[in-house]
Amino acid sequence: MSGRILTVAQQKGGSGKTTLAVHLAVALAKSSGEPVAVLDVDPQGSLGTWFEAREDRLGEDNTGLEFRTASGWGARREARSLARSHGYVVVDTPPKTDVDAKPAIDVADFVIVPVQPTPVDLWATSQTLEMASREDTPALLVLNRVPPRASLTGEMAAAIAQSDYDVLAARLGNRTVFAAVMGQGAAVTETAPGSKAAKEVDILIEELIGRIG
């Protein structure tokens, strides 16, 4: 077995990187029926804090995910090890540090890059995308924290067209429920499966699986 390694990376802070990683992992475990692991490479440990809350809520043996941590070059080895026994490995990386993110991007099958829907945020992702390009890893942008009832502005649409970046059509809204469930060690697809937020995640996962296989 050799699972897909998905590294969530974004050099710009405040993009919702860990929240996206969590929701990808939980939804992939549900939709694929395969074992899924999460790997925290971010020294801030936000993913680990979420997982501990999940263990407290569900019990250590009932989280539905395997959790590991690694740092620096150890991320490559750990991700490969997990991929031998899991269908998907979702890696959460630190912002603003090439040294720690580079091995996780190098080992990935795909880099998933959350970006808020403004031209400035899109331009700020160039460093992350250049890093993925140097490691010859395909990158997929996910529009995240999209304001409710707001369509892409002409300026944003033009910026995407000019960038030639690969942007998924599915988007995640700027909804308070995403932040609320993080403190519970949960995902919106678990706590509010009929909500608009959960439907957005479902649509994203369907498109993502169609792209990555």
C-alpha positions in Angstrom: 0.0 0.0 0.0 1.3 3.5 -0.8 -1.1 6.3 0.1 -1.3 9.8 -1.1 0.7 12.4 0.8 -1.1 15.8 0.8 0.9 18.6 2.3 -1.1 21.7 3.3 1.3 24.7 3.0 1.1 28.4 2.9 3.9 30.8 3.7 1.4 33.6 4.4 -0.1 33.4 7.9 -3.8 33.6 8.6 -4.9 31.5 5.7 -6.7 28.8 7.8 -4.1 26.2 7.0 -4.6 23.9 10.0 -8.4 24.2 9.8 -8.2 23.1 6.2 -5.8 20.2 7.1 -8.2 18.9 9.7 -11.2 19.0 7.5 -9.4 17.3 4.7 -8.3 14.5 6.9 -11.7 13.9 8.6 -13.6 14.0 5.3 -11.1 11.8 3.4 -11.3 9.2 6.1 -15.1 9.2 5.8 -15.4 9.3 2.0 -12.6 7.0 1.1 -13.0 4.3 3.8 -9.2 4.1 4.0 -7.1 4.8 7.0 -5.9 8.4 7.2 -3.0 9.9 9.2 -2.2 13.5 10.1 1.3 14.7 10.5 2.1 17.9 12.4 5.3 19.6 11.2 4.3 23.0 12.6 6.2 23.8 15.9 3.1 25.8 17.1 1.4 22.4 17.4 -2.1 23.6 16.6 -2.9 20.3 14.9 -1.7 18.4 17.9 -3.9 20.5 20.2 -6.9 19.7 18.0 -6.0 16.0 18.1 -5.7 16.0 21.9 -9.2 17.6 22.1 -10.4 14.9 19.8 -9.0 12.1 22.0 -10.7 13.7 25.0 -14.0 13.8 23.2 -13.9 10.4 21.5 -11.4 8.4 23.4 -7.8 7.6 22.3 -8.8 4.5 20.3 -11.8 6.1 18.5 -10.4 9.2 16.8 -10.6 7.6 13.3 -7.1 9.0 12.5 -3.5 8.4 13.3 -1.5 11.3 14.6 2.3 11.9 14.4 4.7 14.8 14.7 8.0 15.5 13.0 10.3 18.4 12.4 12.6 19.4 9.6 13.9 16.6 7.5 12.2 14.1 9.7 8.9 15.0 8.1 9.9 13.3 4.8 10.7 10.0 6.5 7.7 10.1 8.8 5.3 10.9 5.9 6.7 8.0 3.8 6.4 5.6 6.7 2.7 6.6 7.3 1.9 6.4 3.6 2.8 2.7 3.6 -0.1 1.9 5.9 -2.6 4.7 5.2 -4.6 5.7 2.2 -3.9 9.4 2.8 -1.4 11.3 4.9 -2.3 15.0 5.5 0.7 17.1 6.6 0.3 20.5 8.3 3.3 22.7 7.8 4.5 25.9 9.6 4.2 29.3 7.9 7.1 31.5 7.1 9.9 28.9 7.3 11.3 27.3 4.2 13.5 24.9 6.2 10.7 23.0 7.9 8.2 23.2 5.0 10.6 22.1 2.2 10.9 18.4 3.2 7.1 18.1 3.6 6.6 19.6 0.2 9.3 17.5 -1.4 7.7 14.2 -0.2 4.1 15.2 -1.1 2.1 13.9 -4.0 0.2 17.2 -4.0 0.6 20.5 -2.1 -2.7 22.0 -1.0 -2.5 25.8 -0.7 -5.3 27.7 1.1 -5.6 31.3 0.0 -8.0 34.0 1.0 -9.9 35.5 -1.9 -8.0 38.7 -2.4 -5.5 39.5 -5.1 -2.9 40.5 -2.4 -3.3 37.1 -0.7 -3.0 35.4 -4.1 0.2 37.2 -4.9 1.6 36.4 -1.4 1.3 32.7 -2.2 3.9 32.9 -4.9 6.7 31.8 -2.5 4.8 28.7 -1.5 4.1 27.8 -5.1 7.7 28.5 -6.2 8.8 26.1 -3.5 6.4 23.4 -4.7 7.7 24.0 -8.3 11.3 23.6 -7.2 10.4 20.3 -5.6 8.5 19.3 -8.7 5.3 18.8 -6.7 2.0 19.8 -8.2 0.1 22.5 -6.2 -3.7 23.0 -5.9 -5.0 26.3 -4.5 -8.1 26.3 -2.3 -10.0 29.5 -1.8 -10.6 29.7 1.9 -12.5 32.0 4.2 -14.6 33.3 1.4 -17.0 35.9 2.7 -20.7 34.8 2.8 -22.7 35.6 -0.3 -19.7 37.1 -2.0 -18.7 36.0 -5.5 -15.2 36.5 -6.8 -14.6 40.1 -7.7 -13.5 40.9 -11.2 -10.1 41.8 -9.8 -9.7 38.5 -8.1 -10.8 36.6 -11.2 -8.3 38.5 -13.3 -5.5 37.8 -10.8 -6.2 34.1 -11.0 -6.3 34.1 -14.8 -3.1 36.0 -15.0 -1.3 33.8 -12.4 -2.0 30.6 -14.3 -2.2 28.8 -10.9 -4.3 25.6 -10.6 -7.3 26.7 -8.4 -10.0 24.3 -7.4 -13.5 25.4 -8.1 -14.8 24.4 -4.6 -14.5 27.0 -1.9 -14.8 27.2 1.9 -16.7 30.1 3.4 -15.6 32.4 6.2 -17.9 30.7 8.7 -17.5 30.8 12.5 -18.4 27.1 12.8 -15.1 26.1 11.3 -13.2 27.8 14.2 -15.8 26.6 16.7 -15.4 22.9 15.9 -11.6 23.1 16.1 -11.8 23.6 19.8 -13.9 20.4 20.1 -11.4 18.3 18.2 -14.0 17.9 15.5 -14.8 18.8 11.9 -18.1 20.4 10.7 -18.9 17.3 8.7 -19.2 15.5 12.0 -20.9 18.0 14.2 -23.1 19.7 11.6 -23.3 17.3 8.6 -26.3 19.2 7.1 -24.8 22.6 7.4 -23.7 24.8 4.5 -20.1 24.5 5.8 -20.3 20.7 5.7 -21.7 20.8 2.2 -18.8 23.0 1.1 -16.3 20.5 2.6 -18.1 17.6 0.8 -17.9 19.4 -2.5 -14.2 20.2 -2.0 -13.4 16.6 -1.2 -15.3 15.3 -4.2 -13.4 17.6 -6.5 -10.1 16.9 -4.7 -10.4 13.1 -5.0 -11.3 13.6 -8.7 -8.0 15.4 -9.2 -5.6 13.4 -7.1 -7.1 9.9 -7.5 
